[in-house]
Amino acid sequence: MWRQELGKDPGSGVSVHDMRTGGQVKGWSPWAPDVGHAVVLMRMGGFRRHASGQDSFLDAAGGYVTSEGLEERFAYPSAGEIRYTWIALTPDAYDEHVAGVQGAPGWMLAISALLDLRHRELLSACRKGADPLEVGERVRSLLAALPPRTERPGPGAPPTTRVIHRRMALAVQEALSCGHLNDGAEDLARLVGASPKHVGRIFRHVTGRTISEYRNELRVRAVLEHLADGGAQLAELATMYGFADHAHLTRTVRKHLAETPSTLRARLDPGGL
C-alpha cells in the first residue's frame, strides 16, 4: 500500500490522500474495523468490499463513505494497480458534511463524470501546491455534490431475486474493471452465464445505466487518469481502451465532459502548465 498526503485544511478538518496498491492476494481479507472517517473515490482498477451487510464492487465510476470502527473486508479479483483518493475527515467534519446529510456509513456512491472531474481537479490543485483554504473549499464543494445511495431495490421483487440480480451486476462490473473492458455484450454475458439480453436488462435495473454507458464511463475515467499523469498520447489511449480511433476518443470524452482531452490534460496535469 502506497499513501501520500496531497493537501489538508486543519480548519475544516479535511485532508486529501492519494492511495495506490497492487499485487493483492485473491480472496477475502479478514474482517477489520476502519481506521477513520472518510469519503473514498476510486480512480483506477477495482475491488470488492463487504460492509454494513452489503457486498459491492468498487471501480472508477464509484466510491463509498466509511467511518471509524465500521467493520469491513475486501477482496481483490486482479493483481493490477488500484488507485483511489482517501478524503479523511475529523469526526466534526464528518458529522457536518456527510453523516447528517447523506446517511449511514458504508453506503456506496455512483459518481457522475462531471463530479469525477471535480474530484480530479481537487487532486491537481493539491499537487500544484494549493493552500489550506483552497483545499478546504474544494473538498467542501465536492462533498456537497455527493449523490444519494445507489441501492435500487426492484419494486415487488423477492429478496432472493434481488440478491441474484445484484450479484450478476457485480460480476459484470468486476469483469469490466479486470481485463474485459473492451469485451462485447456476448462475451460479457458468457462470463456471467446468461444471455446478453437478460444481463443487459438486469445490469440497467441494478445500476441505472446500460452496460455500454457504464463501459464508456470507465473508459473516460481511465483516459482522465492518464491525462493527469501526463503520459500516453491520445492515439495510444484510443487503442488501449477500445476506441475506434483518436477522433472517437475525443468525441466520447467531449460528450461526457463537454471538453476535449487536450484541454483536460492542461487542467489536470500538474506539470502541464
Salt bridges, closest charged atoms under 4 A:
ASP9 OD2 - ARG140 NH1 3.96
ASP18 OD2 - ARG20 NH2 3.09
ASP18 OD1 - ARG43 NH2 2.76
ASP18 OD2 - ARG127 NH2 3.11
ASP55 OD2 - ARG48 NH2 2.16
GLU72 OE1 - ARG49 NE 2.85
GLU81 OE1 - ARG83 NE 3.35
GLU96 OE1 - HIS97 NE2 3.78
ASP116 OD1 - HIS119 ND1 3.57
ASP116 OD2 - ARG120 NE 2.65
ASP116 OD2 - ARG221 NE 3.96
GLU121 OE2 - ARG267 NH2 1.75
GLU134 OE2 - ARG138 NE 2.91
GLU151 OE2 - ARG166 NH1 3.38
ASP183 OD2 - HIS180 ND1 2.68
ASP187 OD1 - ARG190 NH1 2.82
GLU217 OE1 - ARG209 NH1 2.75
GLU217 OE1 - ARG221 NH2 3.13
GLU225 OE1 - ARG43 NE 3.25
GLU225 OE2 - ARG83 NH1 2.83
GLU225 OE1 - ARG120 NH1 2.56
ASP229 OD2 - ARG83 NH1 2.86
GLU259 OE2 - ARG267 NH1 1.95
